[in-house]
Amino acid sequence: MPACTPDLLVSWLRAAGEPTRMRLLSLCAARELSVSDIAQVLGQSEPRVSRHLKILGEAGLIERLRQGQWVHYGLARSGPAAGFVQGLLGQLDRADPVLARDRERAQALQGGGLHAAVPAASRLGRELRGFIESAEAVAVTGSVLLVGADHPELIETAAALGAECAVLAHSRRSSQLARATAERAGLRCRVLLAAGGEALGPRDLARLGRTFDAVLLDRLGTPDEALGTLLAAGRRALSPGGRILLFQRYDSLESPRERVVEHPLARLRRLLGEAGLTCERMSPIEADGQHVLAAMAVLPAERPLGTASAA
């Protein structure tokens, strides 16, 4: 390993000197992985894994590698940091049961092994499920569409809510995870892979072939400029009188570049209204280091011809 300054060496040691981060380095030595991959293997939430990755990345021990729309992480491949990491990992006992289990789970995940690929539950997922279950208007419904499959708790909730359940996953990996979750819990739900990488595009609506009494949008990372499009698509998937439940990060609803800053709650209400939906309930949720705004809105039932409006 090339010579380095004492301060630099100490920074590397501090970054690597934590059990989870050592496991993370060992995983990245075998293959490049996404945050979602690592979270599933380690059984930790994605925000927690992201914090560990940030520490390792700032120290220069790992690299961000963009693959299409996804970001993967691998070990530093050049320079003094790469030599340090290789030397450090050379001291690890590969037969260690924790590291061996991590490797097996990562290999099963990459190979599409469904049972090994079931995502870990999270506190945020439980909070989102709690919001849905506390919405009495959605307690009894005939059909449910879940858009996104990032939280296994919502897959289970969607299947429990409706006599008919469909899940629209945004990636092949997510569709595998959704099927794994349903299979493990003995749930009956139809899992589809979104066409063209869209969250809910026209082709998806055509393939679903029906409207739903409830649509759950589990798409926390939707950019603000795309949220209106997603809500409009969700509205088209709703039956009259149906309800849409949406979860969105606060920071994606903030637009500091605008001259007049609109509060996230006001912005979400406005976007729901522009999509033809009436907001019935809104609640902040904070869990796993994330600030999320949960909302429920209804698609007004069509008024029969000749019916007078209320005074």
C-alpha positions as CSV (number, residue, x, y, z in Angstrom):
1,M,0.0,0.0,0.0
2,P,1.4,3.5,-0.9
3,A,2.5,5.6,2.1
4,C,-0.1,8.0,3.5
5,T,-0.3,10.6,6.2
6,P,-1.2,9.6,9.8
7,D,-4.4,11.8,9.6
8,L,-5.6,10.1,6.5
9,L,-4.9,6.6,8.0
10,V,-6.9,7.6,11.1
11,S,-9.8,8.8,9.0
12,W,-9.9,5.4,7.2
13,L,-9.7,3.5,10.5
14,R,-12.6,5.6,12.0
15,A,-14.7,5.0,8.9
16,A,-14.2,1.3,8.8
17,G,-14.0,0.7,12.5
18,E,-17.7,-0.2,13.1
19,P,-19.3,-3.7,12.8
20,T,-22.0,-2.8,10.2
21,R,-19.5,-0.9,8.0
22,M,-17.1,-3.8,8.1
23,R,-19.9,-6.1,6.9
24,L,-20.7,-3.6,4.2
25,L,-17.1,-3.4,3.0
26,S,-17.0,-7.2,2.9
27,L,-20.2,-7.3,0.8
28,C,-19.0,-4.7,-1.7
29,A,-15.8,-6.6,-2.1
30,A,-17.7,-9.5,-3.7
31,R,-20.1,-7.5,-5.9
32,E,-21.5,-4.0,-6.5
33,L,-24.8,-3.5,-4.6
34,S,-27.5,-0.9,-4.3
35,V,-28.7,0.6,-1.1
36,S,-31.8,-1.6,-1.3
37,D,-29.7,-4.7,-1.8
38,I,-27.5,-4.0,1.2
39,A,-30.5,-3.2,3.4
40,Q,-32.1,-6.5,2.5
41,V,-28.9,-8.5,3.2
42,L,-28.1,-6.7,6.5
43,G,-31.7,-6.6,7.7
44,Q,-31.5,-2.8,8.3
45,S,-33.5,0.1,7.0
46,E,-32.3,1.9,3.9
47,P,-31.8,5.3,5.7
48,R,-29.5,3.6,8.2
49,V,-27.5,1.8,5.5
50,S,-27.3,5.1,3.6
51,R,-25.7,6.8,6.6
52,H,-23.0,4.1,6.8
53,L,-22.4,4.4,3.0
54,K,-22.0,8.1,3.4
55,I,-19.3,7.7,6.0
56,L,-17.4,5.2,3.9
57,G,-17.8,7.3,0.8
58,E,-16.6,10.5,2.4
59,A,-13.5,8.6,3.6
60,G,-12.9,7.4,0.0
61,L,-13.3,3.7,0.9
62,I,-16.2,3.0,-1.5
63,E,-17.4,4.5,-4.8
64,R,-20.8,5.3,-6.2
65,L,-21.3,3.6,-9.6
66,R,-24.3,4.7,-11.6
67,Q,-26.0,1.9,-13.7
68,G,-28.8,3.4,-15.7
69,Q,-31.3,4.9,-13.2
70,W,-29.8,3.0,-10.3
71,V,-26.8,3.8,-8.1
72,H,-24.6,0.9,-6.9
73,Y,-21.7,0.9,-4.5
74,G,-18.3,-0.9,-4.8
75,L,-14.9,-0.7,-3.1
76,A,-12.5,2.0,-4.1
77,R,-10.6,0.7,-7.1
78,S,-7.5,2.9,-7.2
79,G,-5.2,5.0,-5.0
80,P,-4.1,4.5,-1.4
81,A,-7.6,4.0,-0.1
82,A,-8.0,0.9,-2.4
83,G,-4.8,-0.6,-1.0
84,F,-6.0,0.1,2.6
85,V,-9.3,-1.6,2.0
86,Q,-7.8,-4.7,0.4
87,G,-5.3,-5.0,3.2
88,L,-8.0,-4.6,5.8
89,L,-10.3,-7.2,4.3
90,G,-7.4,-9.6,4.0
91,Q,-7.3,-9.8,7.8
92,L,-11.0,-10.9,8.0
93,D,-11.9,-14.5,8.6
94,R,-14.1,-15.4,5.6
95,A,-15.5,-18.3,7.6
96,D,-17.1,-15.9,10.1
97,P,-20.7,-17.0,10.3
98,V,-22.1,-13.4,10.0
99,L,-20.0,-12.6,6.9
100,A,-20.8,-16.0,5.4
101,R,-24.5,-15.5,5.9
102,D,-24.2,-12.0,4.3
103,R,-22.5,-13.5,1.3
104,E,-25.2,-16.2,0.9
105,R,-28.0,-13.7,1.1
106,A,-26.4,-11.4,-1.4
107,Q,-25.8,-14.3,-3.8
108,A,-29.4,-15.4,-3.4
109,L,-30.6,-11.8,-4.0
110,Q,-28.6,-11.4,-7.2
111,G,-29.8,-14.8,-8.4
112,G,-33.4,-13.9,-7.8
113,G,-33.9,-16.4,-4.9
114,L,-37.3,-15.2,-3.6
115,H,-37.3,-16.3,0.0
116,A,-33.9,-14.8,0.6
117,A,-34.9,-11.6,-1.2
118,V,-37.8,-10.7,1.1
119,P,-37.1,-7.2,2.3
120,A,-36.6,-6.4,5.9
121,A,-39.5,-4.8,7.8
122,S,-38.9,-1.2,9.0
123,R,-40.4,1.2,11.5
124,L,-41.3,3.5,8.7
125,G,-43.2,0.7,6.9
126,R,-45.1,0.0,10.1
127,E,-46.0,3.7,10.5
128,L,-47.3,3.8,6.9
129,R,-49.4,0.7,7.5
130,G,-50.7,2.3,10.7
131,F,-51.9,5.3,8.8
132,I,-53.8,3.1,6.3
133,E,-55.4,1.0,8.9
134,S,-56.5,4.0,10.9
135,A,-58.3,5.4,7.8
136,E,-61.7,3.9,8.5
137,A,-63.1,4.8,5.1
138,V,-60.7,2.3,3.5
139,A,-61.2,-0.4,6.1
140,V,-63.7,-2.3,3.9
141,T,-63.1,-2.2,0.2
142,G,-63.4,-4.5,-2.7
143,S,-60.2,-3.9,-4.7
144,V,-56.8,-2.4,-4.0
145,L,-53.9,-1.3,-6.2
146,L,-50.5,-0.8,-4.6
147,V,-48.1,1.2,-6.7
148,G,-44.5,0.6,-5.6
149,A,-43.3,-2.3,-3.5
150,D,-40.7,-0.7,-1.2
151,H,-42.3,-1.6,2.1
152,P,-43.5,-5.2,2.7
153,E,-45.9,-4.1,5.3
154,L,-47.9,-2.2,2.7
155,I,-48.1,-5.3,0.4
156,E,-49.6,-7.3,3.3
157,T,-52.0,-4.4,4.2
158,A,-53.1,-4.1,0.6
159,A,-53.9,-7.8,0.3
160,A,-55.8,-7.7,3.6
161,L,-57.9,-4.7,2.7
162,G,-59.3,-5.9,-0.6
163,A,-60.9,-9.0,-1.9
164,E,-58.8,-8.3,-5.1
165,C,-55.3,-6.9,-4.8
166,A,-52.8,-5.9,-7.5
167,V,-49.2,-4.7,-7.0
168,L,-47.4,-2.6,-9.6
169,A,-43.6,-2.8,-9.0
170,H,-41.2,-0.2,-10.5
171,S,-38.3,-2.7,-11.1
172,R,-37.7,-6.4,-11.7
173,R,-36.1,-6.6,-8.3
174,S,-39.1,-5.0,-6.6
175,S,-41.5,-7.3,-8.4
176,Q,-39.5,-10.3,-7.1
177,L,-39.6,-8.9,-3.6
178,A,-43.3,-8.3,-3.8
179,R,-43.9,-11.9,-5.0
180,A,-41.6,-13.2,-2.2
181,T,-43.5,-11.2,0.4
182,A,-46.9,-12.4,-0.8
183,E,-45.7,-16.0,-1.1
184,R,-44.2,-16.0,2.4
185,A,-47.3,-14.6,4.0
186,G,-49.7,-16.7,2.0
187,L,-51.3,-13.7,0.3
188,R,-53.2,-13.7,-2.9
189,C,-52.3,-10.6,-5.0
190,R,-51.4,-10.0,-8.6
191,V,-47.9,-8.6,-9.2
192,L,-47.0,-6.7,-12.3
193,L,-43.8,-5.0,-13.5
194,A,-44.4,-1.4,-14.5
195,A,-43.9,-0.9,-18.3
196,G,-41.0,1.3,-19.3
197,G,-39.9,2.0,-15.8
198,E,-42.8,4.4,-15.1
199,A,-44.6,4.3,-11.8
200,L,-48.1,4.1,-13.3
201,G,-48.2,4.7,-17.1
202,P,-50.9,4.4,-19.7
203,R,-49.8,0.9,-20.6
204,D,-50.0,-0.2,-17.0
205,L,-53.5,1.1,-16.7
206,A,-54.4,-0.9,-19.8
207,R,-52.8,-4.1,-18.5
208,L,-54.6,-3.7,-15.1
209,G,-57.9,-3.7,-17.1
210,R,-60.0,-2.2,-14.3
211,T,-60.4,0.5,-11.8
212,F,-59.9,0.1,-8.0
213,D,-61.7,1.1,-4.8
214,A,-58.3,2.2,-3.3
215,V,-55.0,3.1,-4.7
216,L,-51.9,3.2,-2.5
217,L,-48.9,5.1,-3.8
218,D,-45.8,3.8,-2.1
219,R,-43.4,6.0,-4.1
220,L,-41.5,8.1,-1.6
221,G,-38.8,9.2,-4.0
222,T,-41.2,10.7,-6.6
223,P,-39.7,14.2,-7.6
224,D,-42.1,17.1,-7.0
225,E,-42.4,17.8,-10.7
226,A,-43.5,14.2,-11.4
227,L,-45.9,14.0,-8.5
228,G,-48.8,15.7,-10.4
229,T,-48.5,13.1,-13.2
230,L,-48.5,10.3,-10.7
231,L,-51.6,11.6,-9.0
232,A,-53.4,12.0,-12.3
233,A,-52.6,8.4,-13.2
234,G,-53.7,7.3,-9.8
235,R,-57.0,9.1,-10.3
236,R,-57.6,7.3,-13.6
237,A,-57.1,4.0,-11.7
238,L,-59.7,4.9,-9.1
239,S,-63.4,3.9,-9.2
240,P,-65.8,6.8,-8.5
241,G,-65.9,7.3,-4.7
242,G,-62.6,5.5,-4.4
243,R,-59.7,6.7,-2.2
244,I,-56.1,7.3,-2.9
245,L,-53.4,7.1,-0.2
246,L,-50.2,8.9,-0.8
247,F,-46.8,9.0,1.0
248,Q,-44.3,11.6,0.1
249,R,-41.1,12.9,1.6
250,Y,-41.2,16.5,2.9
251,D,-38.0,17.5,1.2
252,S,-39.4,16.5,-2.2
253,L,-42.4,18.9,-1.6
254,E,-40.1,21.8,-0.9
255,S,-39.1,24.2,-3.7
256,P,-36.7,26.8,-2.2
257,R,-35.8,28.0,-5.7
258,E,-39.3,29.5,-6.2
259,R,-39.9,33.2,-5.3
260,V,-42.8,32.3,-3.0
261,V,-42.1,29.2,-1.0
262,E,-45.2,27.0,-0.6
263,H,-45.5,24.9,2.5
264,P,-45.4,21.1,1.8
265,L,-48.9,20.6,3.2
266,A,-50.3,23.3,1.1
267,R,-48.4,22.1,-2.0
268,L,-49.7,18.5,-1.6
269,R,-53.3,19.7,-1.1
270,R,-53.0,21.8,-4.2
271,L,-51.6,18.9,-6.3
272,L,-54.4,16.6,-5.1
273,G,-57.0,19.2,-6.0
274,E,-55.5,19.7,-9.4
275,A,-55.8,15.9,-10.0
276,G,-59.5,16.1,-9.2
277,L,-59.2,14.6,-5.7
278,T,-60.6,15.9,-2.4
279,C,-58.2,15.7,0.5
280,E,-59.8,14.1,3.5
281,R,-56.9,13.5,5.8
282,M,-53.2,14.5,6.1
283,S,-50.7,13.4,8.7
284,P,-46.9,13.8,9.2
285,I,-44.9,10.7,9.9
286,E,-41.3,10.6,11.2
287,A,-39.4,7.3,11.4
288,D,-36.1,5.8,10.4
289,G,-34.7,9.3,10.0
290,Q,-37.3,10.2,7.3
291,H,-39.9,12.9,7.4
292,V,-42.9,11.8,5.4
293,L,-46.3,13.4,4.7
294,A,-49.2,10.9,4.5
295,A,-52.4,11.9,2.8
296,M,-55.8,10.3,1.9
297,A,-58.0,11.8,-0.8
298,V,-61.3,10.7,-2.4
299,L,-62.5,10.8,-6.0
300,P,-66.0,12.3,-5.7
301,A,-68.7,9.9,-6.9
302,E,-70.4,11.0,-10.1
303,R,-73.7,12.7,-9.5
304,P,-76.6,11.1,-11.4
305,L,-78.1,13.2,-14.1
306,G,-81.0,15.4,-12.9
307,T,-79.9,15.3,-9.3
308,A,-79.9,18.8,-7.8
309,S,-76.9,19.9,-5.8
310,A,-77.3,20.6,-2.1
311,A,-78.1,24.2,-1.1
